[in-house]
Amino acid sequence: MSNHGIIRITKELSGIQKSNDLSIGVACRDVDVRNVRAIIIGPPDTPYEFGFFEFAVKFGKDYPAKAPSINATTTNGGRCRFNPNIYAQGKVCLSILGTWRGERGEEWSSAQGLESILISIQSLMSSNPYENEPGYESAKSSEDTKNQKNYVMKIRHETLRISIIQRLEEYLGIASNGTVLPPVSADSDSDSLDDAFDESMAAFEPFKDLCKRRFLWYYDSYLLAIRKAREEVTDGQVFARMPFEGGGNDMVGKFNYTELTRRLETIKATLDAETLRWADEGLAQKKKDSGVAANLQRQYEQVVEAYKRDSSVTLDIELVDANPFVWAITYFGRPMTNLDGGLFRITLRLSPRFPEEQPRARFETPLFHHRIARDGTPCYTTTRSDDIKSHIDGIIEALEEESPPYDPRTMVNPEAAKLYWGTPEERKTYNRQLRRAVQRSLE
């Protein structure tokens, strides 16, 4: 591949990584930008909602003259076809990739890039994927209507089971029966976190932390999806076969939402336990005077001074037990807003592997808010992942945002979001519940 191609790919990857798109992520090893991993978060209000769908991208030597090759890897080992255009064997059928005949003008051109490909794949994950199958675009018979509903129901189940639950269980060392492998201690004497290691020998899991954090965002939405699905199907009910499925390129199985609920709850409990362990692991790193511990201590001192000089927001920040890996933040509600007079306690926990593992925040003071999950996990974005002040600013910005754009990807409290974006009367109900939470914060 020419230097021009390498430069082009590098710029594209950097652009996607710096964007504010909550639905797409890309990563590659520094030693080989031609082989890229990409992830698409399933679109809201579809059976793919908030699932984690990964793809392997390979750029040829003739890129950008020719499109890269794309292979779906979230297929349950080649056994699950998630879409008429995304095969169980990984093939992605798109005219832009040259893997499907399309209309004139839909073919690849060098003006396009990886982001446009990923957006095209994401568009396949629609609320009615049945109509993606050629010849079924306008299918309106009673049989087709029944198939459309059945197809959506089984995709929703397998999105939860394969793209979310199986992935998180693998990340966390959880067997499908709920057994959790003991965690690897971060304070092992034999392996300092500051020691260099051979990256080529390590498993490349670039989206592990992203998926863990998004799981915490969307946990309530996953449970809500299951509650709704149980109104339509029963455990043990066999998936309906679609007329275009067969030959191993299909989605077969049975519904078992009772089991999926148990596994989701186990993942949530394991993630919470992992987060709490960071405190002890962090203290061990502090005793070793590790680079991460020194960095966080320095950032803490700088952040405290920065907020002392900033009169626009009132915060009190302390380290819990003098541990730079656990920050206790007290936020005082901004005057003339719905948060006016409130006193909210937030715990920010940091990993010994920061910034590769991002901070996990939790509102200890209950707050009814569409950007805060029921367990207190806030949904926020940051401009600098390695800067703690940027994280705190992101949390406060999400909390105080007065006229946010409608974006279901940021609505991590389904009950609050339904009221906030509902009728004028429902918005009033939302504001009343928010104000009651503010008043209770002082009790």
C-alpha positions as CSV (number, residue, x, y, z in Angstrom):
1,M,0.0,0.0,0.0
2,S,1.3,3.4,-0.9
3,N,2.0,6.1,1.7
4,H,-1.0,8.0,0.4
5,G,-3.2,5.0,1.3
6,I,-1.7,4.7,4.8
7,I,-2.2,8.4,5.4
8,R,-5.7,8.3,4.1
9,I,-6.7,5.4,6.4
10,T,-5.0,7.0,9.4
11,K,-6.9,10.3,8.9
12,E,-10.2,8.4,8.5
13,L,-9.6,6.4,11.7
14,S,-8.6,9.5,13.6
15,G,-11.7,11.4,12.4
16,I,-14.1,8.6,13.5
17,Q,-12.4,8.3,16.9
18,K,-12.6,12.1,17.5
19,S,-16.3,12.4,16.4
20,N,-19.2,12.5,18.8
21,D,-21.0,9.6,17.1
22,L,-22.2,7.3,19.9
23,S,-23.0,4.5,17.5
24,I,-19.7,3.8,15.8
25,G,-16.2,3.0,17.0
26,V,-13.0,1.9,15.2
27,A,-9.6,0.7,16.4
28,C,-6.4,-0.9,15.1
29,R,-3.0,-1.9,16.3
30,D,-0.4,0.8,15.8
31,V,1.7,-1.7,13.8
32,D,-0.9,-2.4,11.1
33,V,-3.5,0.3,10.1
34,R,-4.7,-1.9,7.2
35,N,-6.5,-4.3,9.6
36,V,-9.1,-2.5,11.5
37,R,-11.8,-3.5,14.0
38,A,-15.1,-1.6,13.9
39,I,-18.1,-1.7,16.2
40,I,-21.7,-0.5,15.6
41,I,-24.0,0.1,18.5
42,G,-27.5,-1.1,17.4
43,P,-29.9,1.8,16.6
44,P,-32.6,2.7,19.1
45,D,-36.2,1.6,18.4
46,T,-35.0,-1.5,16.4
47,P,-34.6,-5.1,17.4
48,Y,-30.8,-4.4,17.3
49,E,-31.2,-1.7,20.0
50,F,-28.0,-1.1,21.9
51,G,-26.4,-4.3,20.8
52,F,-22.7,-4.6,20.1
53,F,-21.9,-5.6,16.5
54,E,-18.3,-6.0,15.5
55,F,-16.7,-6.1,12.1
56,A,-13.3,-6.9,10.7
57,V,-12.1,-4.4,8.1
58,K,-9.2,-5.0,5.8
59,F,-7.8,-2.3,3.5
60,G,-6.2,-3.6,0.3
61,K,-3.1,-2.1,-1.3
62,D,-5.3,-0.4,-3.9
63,Y,-7.4,1.6,-1.3
64,P,-9.0,4.1,-1.8
65,A,-9.4,3.1,-5.5
66,K,-11.2,0.0,-4.3
67,A,-13.4,-0.5,-1.2
68,P,-12.0,-2.4,1.8
69,S,-13.3,-5.8,2.6
70,I,-15.8,-6.1,5.6
71,N,-16.6,-9.2,7.6
72,A,-19.1,-9.4,10.4
73,T,-17.7,-11.2,13.4
74,T,-20.7,-11.0,15.7
75,T,-22.2,-14.2,14.4
76,N,-22.1,-16.7,17.3
77,G,-19.2,-18.5,15.6
78,G,-20.8,-18.4,12.2
79,R,-24.1,-19.8,13.3
80,C,-26.3,-16.7,13.4
81,R,-27.5,-14.5,10.5
82,F,-28.5,-11.2,12.0
83,N,-29.9,-9.6,8.9
84,P,-30.7,-10.6,5.3
85,N,-27.7,-8.6,4.3
86,I,-25.3,-9.8,7.1
87,Y,-24.7,-13.5,6.7
88,A,-23.8,-16.0,9.4
89,Q,-20.5,-16.6,7.7
90,G,-19.7,-12.8,8.0
91,K,-20.4,-11.6,4.5
92,V,-21.9,-8.1,4.3
93,C,-24.0,-7.5,1.2
94,L,-23.8,-3.9,0.1
95,S,-23.5,-2.3,-3.3
96,I,-21.0,0.2,-1.9
97,L,-18.7,-2.8,-1.1
98,G,-19.3,-4.5,-4.4
99,T,-20.8,-7.5,-2.7
100,W,-24.2,-6.8,-4.0
101,R,-25.5,-5.4,-7.3
102,G,-27.1,-2.0,-6.7
103,E,-28.4,0.9,-8.7
104,R,-26.2,3.0,-10.8
105,G,-24.3,5.5,-8.6
106,E,-24.4,3.3,-5.5
107,E,-21.1,1.6,-6.2
108,W,-17.9,2.5,-4.5
109,S,-15.9,5.6,-5.2
110,S,-12.7,7.0,-3.7
111,A,-14.8,9.9,-2.3
112,Q,-16.3,7.5,0.2
113,G,-14.6,6.0,3.2
114,L,-14.9,3.7,6.2
115,E,-17.4,6.0,8.0
116,S,-19.8,5.9,5.1
117,I,-19.5,2.1,4.9
118,L,-20.3,1.8,8.6
119,I,-23.3,4.2,8.4
120,S,-24.6,2.1,5.4
121,I,-24.3,-1.1,7.5
122,Q,-26.0,0.6,10.4
123,S,-28.9,1.6,8.1
124,L,-29.5,-2.1,7.5
125,M,-30.3,-2.5,11.2
126,S,-33.8,-1.1,10.7
127,S,-37.0,-1.6,12.6
128,N,-38.2,-4.0,9.9
129,P,-35.1,-5.8,8.6
130,Y,-37.3,-8.4,6.8
131,E,-37.8,-6.0,3.9
132,N,-34.0,-5.9,3.4
133,E,-34.3,-9.2,1.6
134,P,-34.4,-8.7,-2.2
135,G,-38.0,-9.3,-3.4
136,Y,-39.5,-8.6,0.0
137,E,-39.2,-4.8,0.0
138,S,-42.9,-4.3,-0.5
139,A,-44.2,-7.7,0.8
140,K,-47.6,-7.0,2.3
141,S,-49.4,-10.3,2.5
142,S,-50.7,-11.6,5.8
143,E,-48.0,-14.2,5.8
144,D,-45.3,-11.5,5.3
145,T,-46.8,-9.4,8.1
146,K,-46.6,-12.4,10.4
147,N,-43.0,-13.1,9.3
148,Q,-42.0,-9.5,9.9
149,K,-43.1,-9.6,13.5
150,N,-41.6,-13.0,14.1
151,Y,-38.3,-11.9,12.5
152,V,-38.1,-8.8,14.7
153,M,-38.8,-10.9,17.8
154,K,-36.0,-13.4,17.3
155,I,-33.5,-10.7,16.3
156,R,-34.3,-8.9,19.5
157,H,-33.7,-12.0,21.5
158,E,-30.4,-12.9,19.8
159,T,-29.2,-9.3,20.0
160,L,-29.4,-9.6,23.7
161,R,-28.1,-13.1,24.0
162,I,-25.2,-13.0,21.5
163,S,-24.1,-9.4,20.9
164,I,-24.5,-8.2,24.5
165,I,-24.6,-11.1,27.0
166,Q,-22.1,-13.5,25.4
167,R,-19.7,-10.6,24.8
168,L,-19.8,-9.3,28.3
169,E,-19.6,-12.7,29.8
170,E,-16.5,-13.3,27.8
171,Y,-15.0,-10.0,28.9
172,L,-15.8,-10.7,32.6
173,G,-14.9,-14.4,32.7
174,I,-18.5,-15.5,33.4
175,A,-19.7,-18.9,32.4
176,S,-23.2,-19.2,31.0
177,N,-24.2,-21.0,34.2
178,G,-23.2,-17.9,36.2
179,T,-19.9,-19.0,37.5
180,V,-17.4,-16.1,37.7
181,L,-13.7,-16.8,37.3
182,P,-11.6,-15.1,40.0
183,P,-10.3,-11.7,38.7
184,V,-6.6,-11.2,37.9
185,S,-5.2,-8.9,40.6
186,A,-3.8,-5.6,39.3
187,D,-1.2,-5.4,42.1
188,S,0.6,-8.7,41.3
189,D,4.3,-8.4,42.3
190,S,5.3,-10.2,39.1
191,D,3.7,-7.8,36.7
192,S,3.8,-4.0,37.1
193,L,1.2,-2.1,35.2
194,D,4.0,0.2,34.1
195,D,6.1,-2.6,32.5
196,A,6.2,-2.8,28.8
197,F,4.8,-5.8,27.1
198,D,4.7,-7.4,23.7
199,E,1.5,-6.0,22.2
200,S,1.5,-8.6,19.4
201,M,1.1,-11.4,22.0
202,A,-1.8,-9.8,23.8
203,A,-5.4,-10.4,22.8
204,F,-6.7,-7.4,20.9
205,E,-10.0,-6.4,22.5
206,P,-10.3,-2.7,21.7
207,F,-13.9,-2.3,22.6
208,K,-13.9,-4.1,25.9
209,D,-14.1,-1.0,28.1
210,L,-16.5,0.7,25.7
211,C,-19.0,-2.2,25.9
212,K,-18.7,-2.4,29.7
213,R,-19.5,1.3,30.0
214,R,-22.4,1.1,27.5
215,F,-23.8,-1.9,29.3
216,L,-24.1,0.2,32.4
217,W,-25.7,2.9,30.4
218,Y,-28.3,0.7,28.8
219,Y,-28.9,-2.0,31.5
220,D,-32.3,-0.6,32.3
221,S,-33.2,-0.5,28.6
222,Y,-32.2,-4.2,28.2
223,L,-34.5,-5.2,31.0
224,L,-37.3,-3.1,29.6
225,A,-36.9,-4.8,26.2
226,I,-37.2,-8.2,27.9
227,R,-40.3,-7.1,29.8
228,K,-41.9,-6.0,26.5
229,A,-40.8,-9.2,24.7
230,R,-42.3,-11.4,27.3
231,E,-45.7,-10.1,26.3
232,E,-45.3,-11.6,22.9
233,V,-43.5,-14.9,23.4
234,T,-43.0,-17.6,26.0
235,D,-39.9,-19.4,27.1
236,G,-39.3,-22.5,25.0
237,Q,-41.0,-21.1,22.0
238,V,-39.1,-22.0,18.8
239,F,-37.9,-19.2,16.5
240,A,-39.9,-19.0,13.3
241,R,-37.9,-19.7,10.1
242,M,-38.0,-17.0,7.5
243,P,-38.5,-17.9,3.8
244,F,-35.1,-16.6,2.9
245,E,-33.2,-18.6,5.6
246,G,-31.6,-22.0,5.2
247,G,-28.4,-23.9,4.4
248,G,-26.8,-22.8,7.7
249,N,-27.3,-19.1,6.9
250,D,-30.1,-18.5,9.3
251,M,-31.1,-17.7,12.9
252,V,-32.4,-20.8,14.8
253,G,-33.1,-21.3,18.5
254,K,-35.7,-20.9,21.2
255,F,-36.8,-17.9,23.4
256,N,-35.7,-18.0,27.0
257,Y,-36.0,-14.5,28.5
258,T,-35.9,-15.9,32.0
259,E,-32.4,-17.1,31.4
260,L,-31.4,-13.9,29.7
261,T,-32.6,-11.9,32.6
262,R,-30.5,-14.0,35.0
263,R,-27.4,-13.6,32.9
264,L,-27.9,-9.8,32.6
265,E,-28.2,-9.5,36.3
266,T,-25.0,-11.6,36.8
267,I,-23.1,-9.3,34.4
268,K,-24.4,-6.2,36.2
269,A,-23.3,-7.6,39.6
270,T,-19.9,-8.6,38.3
271,L,-19.3,-5.3,36.7
272,D,-20.2,-3.5,39.9
273,A,-17.9,-5.7,41.9
274,E,-15.1,-5.1,39.3
275,T,-15.6,-1.3,39.8
276,L,-15.4,-1.5,43.6
277,R,-12.2,-3.6,43.4
278,W,-10.5,-0.6,41.7
279,A,-10.2,1.1,45.1
280,D,-8.0,-1.6,46.6
281,E,-6.1,-2.1,43.4
282,G,-5.5,1.6,43.3
283,L,-4.1,1.8,46.8
284,A,-1.7,-1.0,45.9
285,Q,-0.5,1.1,43.0
286,K,-0.2,4.1,45.2
287,K,2.1,2.2,47.5
288,K,4.2,1.3,44.6
289,D,4.2,4.9,43.5
290,S,3.1,3.8,40.0
291,G,2.9,6.2,37.1
292,V,-0.9,6.0,37.0
293,A,-1.2,6.7,40.7
294,A,1.1,9.7,40.5
295,N,-0.8,11.0,37.4
296,L,-4.2,10.8,39.1
297,Q,-2.9,12.5,42.3
298,R,-1.5,15.3,40.2
299,Q,-4.7,15.6,38.3
300,Y,-6.7,15.7,41.5
301,E,-4.7,18.6,42.8
302,Q,-5.0,20.5,39.5
303,V,-8.8,19.8,39.2
304,V,-9.4,21.1,42.8
305,E,-7.6,24.3,42.0
306,A,-9.3,24.7,38.6
307,Y,-12.8,24.6,40.2
308,K,-11.8,27.0,42.9
309,R,-11.2,29.5,40.2
310,D,-14.3,28.7,38.3
311,S,-17.3,30.6,39.7
312,S,-19.8,29.1,37.2
313,V,-20.1,25.8,39.0
314,T,-19.9,24.9,42.7
315,L,-18.2,21.6,43.4
316,D,-16.4,20.1,46.4
317,I,-14.0,17.3,45.5
318,E,-12.1,15.0,47.9
319,L,-10.2,11.8,47.7
320,V,-11.8,8.9,49.6
321,D,-9.2,7.6,52.1
322,A,-6.6,9.6,50.3
323,N,-6.9,7.2,47.4
324,P,-6.4,9.0,44.0
325,F,-8.4,6.2,42.4
326,V,-11.7,7.1,44.2
327,W,-13.0,10.7,44.1
328,A,-15.9,12.0,46.1
329,I,-17.6,14.9,44.4
330,T,-20.4,17.0,45.9
331,Y,-22.3,19.1,43.3
332,F,-24.4,22.0,44.4
333,G,-27.4,22.6,42.0
334,R,-27.0,25.6,39.8
335,P,-29.3,28.5,40.8
336,M,-32.3,29.3,38.6
337,T,-32.5,25.7,37.3
338,N,-34.5,22.6,38.3
339,L,-31.5,21.6,40.2
340,D,-31.4,24.8,42.3
341,G,-30.8,24.0,46.0
342,G,-29.9,20.4,45.5
343,L,-26.9,18.7,47.0
344,F,-25.7,15.7,45.0
345,R,-22.9,13.3,45.9
346,I,-21.1,11.5,43.1
347,T,-18.4,8.9,43.3
348,L,-15.9,8.7,40.5
349,R,-13.9,5.5,40.5
350,L,-10.8,5.1,38.4
351,S,-9.0,2.0,37.2
352,P,-5.3,1.2,37.7
353,R,-5.4,0.8,33.9
354,F,-6.6,4.4,33.3
355,P,-7.0,5.8,30.7
356,E,-7.3,2.5,28.7
357,E,-10.2,1.8,31.1
358,Q,-12.3,4.9,31.5
359,P,-13.7,6.3,34.9
360,R,-17.0,5.0,36.1
361,A,-19.2,7.5,37.9
362,R,-22.1,6.9,40.1
363,F,-24.6,9.3,41.7
364,E,-24.9,8.3,45.3
365,T,-27.7,10.8,45.7
366,P,-30.9,9.4,43.9
367,L,-31.9,11.7,41.1
368,F,-34.7,11.3,38.6
369,H,-33.1,12.4,35.3
370,H,-33.2,11.1,31.7
371,R,-29.4,11.1,31.6
372,I,-28.9,9.1,34.8
373,A,-29.7,5.4,35.1
374,R,-31.7,4.0,38.0
375,D,-28.5,2.8,39.7
376,G,-27.0,6.3,39.4
377,T,-24.8,5.8,36.3
378,P,-24.6,9.0,34.3
379,C,-24.6,9.1,30.5
380,Y,-22.1,11.7,29.4
381,T,-19.4,12.3,26.8
382,T,-15.9,13.8,27.2
383,T,-13.6,15.7,24.9
384,R,-10.4,14.3,26.5
385,S,-10.6,10.7,27.8
386,D,-7.3,11.1,29.7
387,D,-8.3,14.3,31.5
388,I,-10.4,13.8,34.7
389,K,-11.7,17.4,34.7
390,S,-13.1,16.8,31.2
391,H,-15.0,13.8,32.6
392,I,-16.4,15.9,35.5
393,D,-17.3,18.7,33.1
394,G,-19.1,16.2,30.9
395,I,-21.1,14.9,33.8
396,I,-22.2,18.4,34.9
397,E,-23.0,19.4,31.3
398,A,-25.3,16.4,30.9
399,L,-26.9,17.1,34.2
400,E,-27.6,20.8,33.5
401,E,-28.4,20.6,29.8
402,E,-31.7,22.6,29.4
403,S,-32.6,22.0,25.8
404,P,-30.9,18.8,24.7
405,P,-31.4,17.5,21.2
406,Y,-33.6,14.4,20.9
407,D,-31.1,11.4,21.0
408,P,-32.4,8.1,22.4
409,R,-28.8,6.9,22.7
410,T,-28.3,9.2,25.7
411,M,-31.6,8.3,27.5
412,V,-30.4,5.8,30.1
413,N,-33.5,6.1,32.3
414,P,-36.4,4.9,30.2
415,E,-39.1,6.0,32.6
416,A,-37.6,9.6,32.9
417,A,-37.0,9.8,29.2
418,K,-40.6,8.8,28.3
419,L,-41.9,11.7,30.5
420,Y,-39.3,14.2,29.4
421,W,-39.9,13.7,25.7
422,G,-43.7,13.1,26.1
423,T,-46.7,15.4,26.1
424,P,-46.6,18.8,27.9
425,E,-48.3,17.2,30.8
426,E,-45.8,14.4,31.0
427,R,-43.0,17.0,30.9
428,K,-44.6,18.7,33.9
429,T,-44.7,15.3,35.7
430,Y,-41.0,14.9,34.9
431,N,-40.1,18.3,36.3
432,R,-42.1,17.6,39.5
433,Q,-40.3,14.3,40.0
434,L,-37.0,16.0,39.4
435,R,-37.8,18.7,41.9
436,R,-38.8,16.2,44.5
437,A,-35.5,14.4,44.0
438,V,-33.7,17.8,44.5
439,Q,-35.6,18.4,47.7
440,R,-34.9,14.9,49.0
441,S,-31.2,15.5,48.4
442,L,-31.1,17.9,51.3
443,E,-32.7,15.5,53.8
